[in-house]
Amino acid sequence: MSDPIFTEPRVYTTTVAKERWKKIKSYLLHIGLFLVTFITTTLAGVEWTTGHMPPYEFYMLAKGLPYSISILLIITFHEFGHYFAARFHRIRATLPFYIPFPPIPYFINFGTMGAVIRTKSPIYSKKAMFDIGIAGPLSGFVICLGLLIYGFTHVPSIDYLLNIHPDYFSPDYGKDGMQLIFGDSILFSFLRYVFVNPNSFFPPMSEIYHYPFLCAGWFGLLVTSMNMIPVGQLDGGHISYTMFGDKKHYNVSAISAIILAVIGFVGVLDSLLEFNLGIGWSGWLFWAFILYFVVKLKHPPVNDVLPLDRKRMFLGYVSFFIFVISFSPSPLILNAIG
């Protein structure tokens, strides 16, 4: 046996100290993911607004800030809408985990795949489930709407686009290349009709991505519509389940997934057969597979038989209206220019 006089003293870490260090590491993770996402969205913003591929000189990064700040505002308000609704109902939840997406040459990239929060305690009431589900998309939508209105009312002159594409008015512009077209939604078309002077220049949907506020707002509508599909545990699924109950929600969920898959399959045919009609989008077929195999169509049960009150039912129908006007059957169209 060793002499106890010469043994090293044992250090006991208290539970409080462990929890404090665990919380610090958690904060560092959230902050780190946010900073990396800020970098990747800024790089994506430079690519979208200038049309240049990386690497970039440092001074060019400023050109990506309007886009990255706008995107992060939408995502942050969305996720903190969920977070504060959870805290209001005394549901333990994490801060947002931002998901960066690095720039990949010749790949359509918005710099991020959004963000998520995780609830860490059970949700026992439909009211809490509804409030947590709807608070995110409504909060993000308000910011998205504000950015779009600002973007539509502050479109720069044609000189802005000519600085990016000096040959824009040339007959050979884009010839033998690919054209990326952002698809319209009801809301995007309506705002353009209301706020854009028909006698002034406004970029076509094939050039919208050069305008950071319109690009970020358009992306916000796409993300909102993807989250608001009334399937499984998506935000729209939480709302549908708490409004209509288990059986009706499953029917709505299944029909929604089928419609999404059909729109996606039509998009695949349109692309493979080179009809270039701009109908459907293959991404919706991929999303339908994700919903069916990963997210699942059925919502986990909530042991609460009490129906939602009228105010929540009204807000639920408002959220579905937002989904309809934000949804684009063909959000991204890639056409070859002859």
PyMOL commands that set and color helices and strands:
alter all, ss='L'
color gray80, all
select helices_A, chain A and resi 4-6+15-50+58-88+126-153+158-164+186-195+208-210+212-228+235-244+246-272+282-295+310-326
alter helices_A, ss='H'
color red, helices_A
select strands_A, chain A and resi 97-100+112-116+178-182+332-336
alter strands_A, ss='S'
color yellow, strands_A
deselect
rebuild
show_as cartoon
